[in-house]
Structure formats: structure tokens, C-alpha cells
């Protein structure tokens, strides 16, 4: 049983089922999830397929691509640092699609017990190493993240879990889930890597976070007054504008510079940037220009990704990667923040969280922001204590 579901709008879910193609790609092999057998398949064959598909291609069958963060290392010329056993991308094609209202669910809350999380001393040491890189001029901003591991007390049927997820209020605009037979990707992402509309491509970097109560205006004033958060968003907005300019004719424009974005318990700020296309642009070129998202790496992107490998020392996987939905004329790629990798049968969840580090950052504040993002995800599921 393989399926994908996407938030289509406030009242509708797009459900994809009856998979006709399901592969997990590694550097030199791929796993056929429909047969359960590995195949010798150099990654170049997969990227050649992405060269054939364009942002303008109309697809008869819906296709879903999950690009892991480590695929970005390959695109950046750092593929030699990625182990052969690390998944890089997932490709799915479906025969059946339907749009429907969210289903009613008997689940009212999820009990998630934390098994492992970063300690303050561990975080403080990583933060200090990043500050050294910033002071030495190696980078301007680094997104430091950590995994948080949870366990549920009982097994939950993947269909029930997805129904409960899509029944929740305050779902992110790019929320989705995919079940791959054993593993599940569950994302409440509010952030867009890129999406198309006719001959225009949009991107929406999200940077800056404050806690909010019922008084939205107070939280927004506090965020607007924060010089560090303003600078962080400005840097990534410039980075993404340059990334968009590489797609086609360099004429990207910033539509919104600092706009509010509400998620459970938190307030973010975001920018909206677009560029009009005059030529066909392949999916591969789109990824080469934009992936991974600048908001989950930092600036300059390639050097920061090398620093992230040095400091974090774990595979991010689907977290901070992107999920691309290709449905008819629609091409939408999110950034997988607020995202968990789940094995529902072994009852294990891994959730990633982090924040952007600049010279103006204070370690306690960044640590608290990371914890607040974990709390926001747990709040969505009505977890006890949140």
C-alpha cells in the first residue's frame, strides 16, 4: 500500500493511490518499492529523466518526487561526501487521483514520548563552531538543525494517521504525507521552494520566528522590531532572488519583503519572489538553481552546506529536503520543515528542527526557537502537555 495526500485548499485534500512506479534512488542503485528488489541504476539516469520533464510539461498521471537534503549535496558537487547507502530521492507515479473533504477520524490526540533530543551543551558547542566560521568570513548565515526522536505507545494504522493529520486546523499551505509501505513522510510545511503559475515561478523563503498568543499584532510588532530577524530574511531573500534569476531571463522581483505567516503557536515572516519565464525550464535546472532552499541552508549556499556537514554530523534525510507534486499543469515544491519521518509499525518518529545563525544570534535564543518549533509540531497533534 503506497499513497500520497496533499492539502489542496482549506477544505479539500488531493489523494493519490494505485502506484504504477515507486523507486528510492541512491548514488548507484535504486530500490523498486513495488517489487522489493534493488536494481543497478546510476543516479545519472534519474537526473536525465529530470532533464526531460519541464515546468511546462502537462502530465497525464500525477507524479510525486521526494528530494532528500543529501540530493542537494550531489547537485552542489559534494556527492563524494554522501555514502552509497544514503537515500537521495523518491519517485512515485500514481494511476488514481481524487479530491475530497478531510475524513472524520476517531483519533483525538497523539501521545508522543521523546526518546532523544539535543542537549544544551551539545548545541552550545555547535553554535560556537558556527560563530567561528562567521567571524572568519566563511559564511553569513548557517541554519543549524538537530533531530528529535519520539515514540508512540501503540502502532497506528498509516491511513488513520493521515486522516487525523488532515483533520487538524492550521495545516500549512504545503502540508502533505506519503506512505511507502513501511515508512511515512508527514509534513506540515508552510514554506514553498517553488511553484508555477502559467509562465511565472514563485518562491517563498520563511525566516524569523516569535512565539505568539492570542494577540497577533503584539507578536508581529516584536518581530518587525527584531534587527537580527530582519537581516536574516533579507540575506535569504537576496539569495533566492539570485537563484530565481538563474532559471531563465534574470528579471526576478520581490513582491513581498516582510509579511506575517501564522502557524500553531508561532509567528514567522516571509518574502515572496517571482520571475517570468520566456523559455522552457527543466525540473533538473529548477533543482540545480533552487535546491536545497536557502532558508534551510544559509549563505553562501555551497560553503554553508560544507559547514553543516562538519557541524551537524547526521543525515537530514527528507527533513529540509523538498517534495514536488506534478499534477496536470501544476508543479509545486515545498521545503520540508515541520516534517517527520515515521515508521508507524515500529512506532518511531524523527522530527527535525533548527534556526538560522548569524553574528547577531544568541545561543539561548536560538536554542529556544528550535524547541518552540518542536512544540508547534506537537501542538498540531494535540499531544499531551502541548
C-alpha distance (Angstrom), angle and dihedral (degrees) to the residues before:
residue distance angle dihedral
X1 . . .
X2 3.79 . .
X3 3.80 122.9 .
X4 3.79 142.7 155.5
X5 3.79 129.9 -154.7
X6 3.79 129.4 -169.5
X7 3.77 134.2 -171.7
X8 3.80 102.3 -112.5
X9 3.79 98.4 179.3
X10 3.80 137.8 -33.4
X11 3.82 93.6 -65.9
X12 3.81 105.1 23.9
X13 3.80 137.2 72.0
X14 3.81 123.8 -160.9
X15 3.82 108.2 -140.0
X16 3.81 120.7 -163.9
X17 3.82 121.7 -168.7
X18 3.83 144.1 153.0
X19 3.78 96.5 61.7
X20 3.82 114.1 -145.1
X21 3.80 93.6 -179.1
X22 3.82 130.1 27.1
X23 3.80 122.7 165.3
X24 3.78 136.5 161.4
X25 3.81 111.1 -153.4
X26 3.81 127.0 -147.0
X27 3.81 129.2 174.4
X28 3.81 95.8 -80.3
X29 3.82 106.1 1.9
X30 3.77 141.3 42.1
X31 3.80 131.5 -150.5
X32 3.79 117.4 -133.3
X33 3.80 103.1 -142.5
X34 3.80 92.5 -167.3
X35 3.82 93.7 58.6
X36 3.80 99.8 23.9
X37 3.82 91.7 -129.6
X38 3.82 129.3 122.3
X39 3.80 120.3 -128.0
X40 3.79 132.2 -160.1
X41 3.78 101.6 -111.3
X42 3.81 122.6 152.9
X43 3.78 112.8 -138.6
X44 3.81 88.8 -121.1
X45 3.82 89.2 72.3
X46 3.80 89.7 57.6
X47 3.80 93.6 47.2
X48 3.82 89.5 48.9
X49 3.80 87.7 57.9
X50 3.80 89.1 53.3
X51 3.81 88.1 52.9
X52 3.81 89.9 59.9
X53 3.81 96.3 51.6
X54 3.79 116.3 73.9
X55 3.78 134.3 -167.4
X56 3.80 85.7 -110.0
X57 3.85 95.9 51.2
X58 3.81 114.6 116.1
X59 3.81 110.0 -144.5
X60 3.79 124.3 -150.1
X61 3.80 92.7 -156.4
X62 3.81 123.1 40.3
X63 3.79 114.8 -109.8
X64 3.78 130.4 -164.1
X65 3.80 126.1 -162.0
X66 3.81 123.1 -168.8
X67 3.79 109.2 -163.8
X68 3.78 113.7 -164.3
X69 3.78 119.1 -142.6
X70 3.81 89.4 -111.3
X71 3.82 90.0 63.2
X72 3.79 84.3 68.4
X73 3.81 89.5 59.5
X74 3.80 88.0 57.7
X75 3.80 91.3 49.6
X76 3.80 89.9 50.0
X77 3.80 92.7 54.4
X78 3.80 92.2 -103.4
X79 3.80 96.8 108.8
X80 3.81 91.3 118.6
X81 3.81 87.7 69.8
X82 3.82 92.3 59.1
X83 3.79 118.3 89.6
X84 3.82 118.9 -124.5
X85 3.81 90.5 -119.0
X86 3.82 95.2 56.5
X87 3.84 113.7 102.6
X88 3.80 113.3 -124.0
X89 3.80 106.1 179.7
X90 3.80 143.8 -4.6
X91 3.80 123.0 -144.5
X92 3.81 122.4 -163.3
X93 3.79 132.6 176.9
X94 3.81 122.5 -171.6
X95 3.78 134.0 -158.6
X96 3.80 97.3 -160.6
X97 3.80 131.1 51.9
X98 3.78 132.5 169.9
X99 3.77 137.7 169.2
X100 3.78 116.9 -138.7
X101 3.77 143.9 153.7
X102 3.83 117.0 -89.7
X103 3.80 112.3 -83.8
X104 3.77 123.5 -116.8
X105 3.78 113.0 -106.4
X106 3.78 135.1 -158.6
X107 3.81 91.6 -146.7
X108 3.78 112.8 98.4
X109 3.81 101.1 174.5
X110 3.78 142.4 -1.4
X111 3.76 120.6 -126.2
X112 3.79 105.8 -144.8
X113 3.80 117.7 -178.7
X114 3.80 115.0 -161.2
X115 3.80 112.6 -126.7
X116 3.80 101.0 175.2
X117 3.78 136.8 5.1
X118 3.82 134.3 161.9
X119 3.78 116.0 -82.2
X120 3.78 122.5 -129.4
X121 3.81 92.0 -114.7
X122 3.81 91.7 51.3
X123 3.79 91.3 48.9
X124 3.79 93.2 46.0
X125 3.80 91.3 54.3
X126 3.82 93.0 50.8
X127 3.79 90.7 45.9
X128 3.84 90.1 53.5
X129 3.82 92.1 51.7
X130 3.81 90.4 51.5
X131 3.80 90.7 49.3
X132 3.81 88.5 55.4
X133 3.79 90.1 54.7
X134 3.80 90.5 48.2
X135 3.81 92.8 49.0
X136 3.81 91.0 48.0
X137 3.81 90.7 54.1
X138 3.82 94.9 -115.3
X139 3.81 91.9 128.8
X140 3.79 144.4 -6.8
X141 3.79 101.6 -138.4
X142 3.82 135.3 8.5
X143 3.80 126.6 -167.3
X144 3.82 105.2 -139.5
X145 3.81 114.6 -162.2
X146 3.79 140.3 173.9
X147 3.82 136.6 -166.3
X148 3.80 120.8 -114.1
X149 3.82 116.1 -158.2
X150 3.80 122.7 -151.2
X151 3.78 137.8 177.1
X152 3.81 131.3 -153.0
X153 3.82 117.7 -143.0
X154 3.81 92.7 -127.3
X155 3.78 140.3 20.4
X156 3.80 115.5 -89.2
X157 3.77 122.9 -154.7
X158 3.84 107.5 -115.0
X159 3.82 90.8 -130.6
X160 3.80 91.6 52.9
X161 3.79 90.7 46.8
X162 3.80 92.7 51.5
X163 3.82 91.8 46.5
X164 3.80 90.5 51.6
X165 3.80 91.2 47.5
X166 3.80 94.2 52.5
X167 3.80 91.8 45.3
X168 3.80 90.9 63.7
X169 3.77 123.6 103.6
X170 3.81 121.9 -123.7
X171 3.78 94.7 36.0
X172 3.79 113.1 172.6
X173 3.79 117.3 -104.8
X174 3.82 89.4 -112.4
X175 3.82 98.8 41.3
X176 3.80 115.4 147.6
X177 3.78 144.2 149.1
X178 3.79 134.7 -154.2
X179 3.80 127.4 -168.4
X180 3.80 114.8 -157.5
X181 3.79 100.9 -173.2
X182 3.80 95.9 -86.6
X183 3.80 107.1 13.5
X184 3.79 128.4 55.0
X185 3.79 130.6 -158.0
X186 3.81 112.1 -153.2
X187 3.79 117.8 -177.3
X188 3.78 131.9 176.5
X189 3.79 91.0 -176.6
X190 3.81 118.4 169.5
X191 3.81 92.3 -177.6
X192 3.79 132.0 91.2
X193 3.81 124.8 -150.6
X194 3.80 90.7 -172.8
X195 3.78 141.4 -32.1
X196 3.76 132.2 -176.6
X197 3.79 132.3 -131.8
X198 3.80 114.4 179.9
X199 3.81 104.3 -57.9
X200 3.81 96.3 -13.6
X201 3.82 132.3 90.8
X202 3.80 122.3 -156.9
X203 3.79 132.6 -165.8
X204 3.80 128.1 -172.8
X205 3.82 118.5 -162.3
X206 3.81 115.8 -164.4
X207 3.82 118.7 -154.6
X208 3.78 130.3 154.0
X209 3.80 128.5 52.6
X210 3.80 137.4 -160.7
X211 3.77 131.4 167.4
X212 3.78 114.7 -109.6
X213 3.75 136.1 -162.4
X214 3.78 126.2 -173.4
X215 3.80 92.1 -56.3
X216 3.79 102.0 80.2
X217 3.82 93.9 172.2
X218 3.81 92.9 57.9
X219 3.81 92.0 51.6
X220 3.81 91.1 46.8
X221 3.80 92.5 51.7
X222 3.80 89.2 51.4
X223 3.79 91.6 50.7
X224 3.81 93.1 47.4
X225 3.81 89.9 51.5
X226 3.82 93.2 52.3
X227 3.82 107.8 102.7
X228 3.78 93.6 -168.7
X229 3.82 93.1 54.1
X230 3.81 91.5 45.8
X231 3.80 91.8 52.8
X232 3.80 92.2 45.5
X233 3.80 93.3 55.0
X234 3.81 92.5 43.1
X235 3.81 92.0 54.4
X236 3.80 93.2 50.0
X237 3.80 92.1 43.3
X238 3.82 89.1 56.5
X239 3.80 90.4 46.7
X240 3.83 92.9 51.0
X241 3.80 92.3 44.6
X242 3.80 88.8 55.9
X243 3.82 90.4 45.9
X244 3.82 90.8 53.6
X245 3.80 90.9 47.9
X246 3.80 88.8 60.9
X247 3.82 92.1 60.2
X248 3.79 96.8 72.6
X249 3.80 135.3 -44.1
X250 3.85 105.7 8.6
X251 3.79 98.4 -117.1
X252 3.82 104.2 118.0
X253 3.79 116.4 154.9
X254 3.79 133.5 -164.3
X255 3.82 108.8 -122.7
X256 3.81 95.8 178.3
X257 3.78 125.4 15.1
X258 3.82 104.8 -177.0
X259 3.78 117.0 10.6
X260 3.83 128.6 157.0
X261 3.82 122.7 -106.8
X262 3.81 120.5 -171.3
X263 3.81 122.7 -151.9
X264 3.84 128.9 164.0
X265 3.81 106.6 -54.3
X266 3.81 94.6 -17.7
X267 3.78 141.6 82.9
X268 3.80 122.0 -148.1
X269 3.77 134.1 -178.6
X270 3.78 124.4 -135.3
X271 3.78 144.1 -179.4
X272 3.79 128.1 -138.5
X273 3.81 118.6 -146.8
X274 3.81 130.3 176.2
X275 3.78 142.6 -179.2
X276 3.81 129.9 -166.8
X277 3.80 116.6 -129.4
X278 3.77 123.0 -135.8
X279 3.83 95.5 178.2
X280 3.79 138.3 36.5
X281 3.81 111.6 -83.0
X282 3.81 121.1 -158.2
X283 3.79 124.2 -134.1
X284 3.78 88.0 -119.2
X285 3.79 92.9 56.5
X286 3.81 90.1 46.4
X287 3.79 89.7 55.6
X288 3.80 93.6 43.3
X289 3.80 89.6 54.3
X290 3.80 101.1 38.9
X291 3.82 112.0 19.7
X292 3.00 127.6 129.7
X293 3.79 96.9 28.6
X294 3.78 114.8 -108.9
X295 3.80 91.4 -129.8
X296 3.84 91.4 64.8
X297 3.82 95.6 42.0
X298 3.80 113.1 31.3
X299 3.80 135.6 -142.1
X300 2.96 134.8 -18.9
X301 3.77 86.4 23.9
X302 3.81 104.7 -148.9
X303 3.81 95.4 43.7
X304 3.79 91.1 45.7
X305 3.81 91.4 51.9
X306 3.81 88.7 55.1
X307 3.82 89.5 51.0
X308 3.81 91.1 47.9
X309 3.82 89.9 54.6
X310 3.79 89.9 50.7
X311 3.81 95.9 47.5
X312 3.80 106.3 32.8
X313 3.82 98.8 40.9
X314 3.81 96.2 -168.9
X315 3.79 133.9 91.0
X316 3.79 111.6 -102.2
X317 3.81 91.7 -157.2
X318 3.78 114.6 179.4
X319 3.81 90.9 -10.3
X320 3.82 108.7 100.7
X321 3.80 88.8 5.9
X322 3.80 119.8 105.4
X323 3.79 138.7 -108.3
X324 3.81 116.1 -146.1
X325 3.81 121.3 -159.0
X326 3.82 115.5 -162.1
X327 3.79 108.2 -172.2
X328 3.80 118.8 160.4
X329 3.83 103.9 -56.0
X330 3.81 92.9 -15.4
X331 3.81 120.2 105.8
X332 3.81 113.6 176.0
X333 3.80 125.9 165.1
X334 3.78 121.0 -176.5
X335 3.79 130.9 -166.4
X336 3.79 109.4 -116.0
X337 3.78 101.7 -126.2
X338 3.83 117.6 138.4
X339 3.79 84.1 35.2
X340 3.80 134.3 143.0
X341 3.81 132.0 -164.9
X342 3.79 107.1 -145.8
X343 3.78 137.9 -169.1
X344 3.82 99.3 -166.9
X345 3.81 93.7 -173.4
X346 3.80 94.2 52.8
X347 3.85 87.7 38.2
X348 3.82 92.6 -128.7
X349 3.82 126.6 142.7
X350 3.81 127.6 -175.6
X351 3.79 116.8 -166.4
X352 3.81 125.8 -177.4
X353 3.79 126.3 -147.4
X354 3.77 137.8 164.5
X355 3.79 146.7 132.2
X356 3.78 142.3 -125.0
X357 3.81 116.6 -88.4
X358 3.82 121.8 -151.7
X359 3.80 133.6 160.4
X360 3.82 88.1 -89.8
X361 3.81 92.8 55.6
X362 3.80 123.1 112.3
X363 3.79 116.2 -150.2
X364 3.85 96.5 -134.2
X365 3.82 91.3 50.6
X366 3.80 93.5 49.0
X367 3.81 91.7 46.6
X368 3.80 89.8 51.6
X369 3.82 91.2 48.4
X370 3.81 90.0 53.7
X371 3.80 90.8 49.9
X372 3.83 90.3 47.6
X373 3.80 90.3 56.1
X374 3.80 90.3 53.2
X375 3.80 89.5 49.4
X376 3.82 90.2 50.3
X377 3.81 90.8 56.4
X378 3.81 92.6 47.0
X379 3.81 90.3 47.9
X380 3.80 89.0 57.9
X381 3.80 89.6 61.1
X382 3.79 94.4 44.6
X383 3.81 88.5 -120.3
X384 3.82 113.0 -175.6
X385 3.79 110.9 -90.8
X386 3.81 93.4 24.5
